[in-house]
Amino acid sequence: MSLPASPVYRLDHFVVPAAAMPAFIERLRYTQQALDALPGCKQNLVLSRIGASGEYDIATLVEWESADAVAAAKAAMQQHYAETGFDPAQFMRELGIRADLASYVPTPFAVV
């Protein structure tokens, strides 16, 4: 008997200059729709606030049903980017967007 797959959470944080917001939001909407259509995507949230410096803080949180679903989604998005000639790192660099991208898994902590 195998254990059920553990969910994986992708939590990305972006610091976006105000002038870059229209292009960033356009790309973010496209990416969010693409991820929503992939197998294993359980929820896909976008959170925002205006930072003290006038830049925007944008956080995205995607819950995947398993590490396998994450791997398949990553492969699908990389293939799409290759086919369309989109380079996410270059896009962010050109717009002055700073990013912290990471995946997390649920971790039980003992209550003290």
Sequence and secondary structure as in RCSB ss.txt:
>XXXX:A:sequence
MSLPASPVYRLDHFVVPAAAMPAFIERLRYTQQALDALPGCKQNLVLSRIGASGEYDIATLVEWESADAVAAAKA
AMQQHYAETGFDPAQFMRELGIRADLASYVPTPFAVV
>XXXX:A:secstr
       EEEEEEEEE GGGHHHHHHHHHHHHHHHHTSTTEEEEEEEEEE TTS EEEEEEEEES HHHHHHHHH
HHHHHHHHHT  HHHHHHHHT EEEEEEE        
